[in-house]
Amino acid sequence: MNIFISCRKFKEVLKKEGIRFALLKTKSYLLYLSKKRFSKAGDKKELKVESPDDSSIEKSNAELIESKNFGSGKLRLFLDGGKAKLYWGQAELTKQFGMHSAFKTAEKWYDSSQAQWSIKGINEDKLHISLNYQDIPIEKSWLITFIRPDELSWEVEMRIKQPLFIQNRKVGLFLSDNYTRWFNSCEEGQFPEG
């Protein structure tokens, strides 16, 4: 079932049954998809985890980590001083922070550029990055998967190590001014000018 059909079904259930039932159906469907995704037989690709005494990382992966340049085909990810920038060939698709995640606690915003970044695992199509904040008991985990040469998936997870009230959280992608329109699986629109 593709995402467009899922959005259409969600809207139908929302209209007929109400928001509570539609959200419950969505939750159960997402659980089903996640179980299905992780139980695929024959999917042998594993993310290689690196530890300080682990010398088994391949030379090509060590070179990738050193260059901080990841991806296959024209779509590339470049890590640069707390920023994750996307490129298509030689053209930068992003600006400023690029790929970005942030949270707000105690009336203050903390973004991914303020974290200490470390690469926890890498293989030919996946990159696992850990982001730790010096004075805040939070660790973020980014899993970036290059699905095809022109497509990537970005999963962001936040682990709170001690009780802490999070007022807000967000992820974003600062795109080049060349982009005027956006779309996702359920809707589309124009970027505001400015």
Helices and strands as residue ranges (DSSP letters): H 3-17, H 19-38, E 48-49, H 59-67, E 69-72, E 75-79, E 84-88, E 91-92, E 94-105, E 108-111, G 112-114, E 116-122, E 126-132, E 138-148, E 151-160, E 168-175, E 181-183, E 188-190
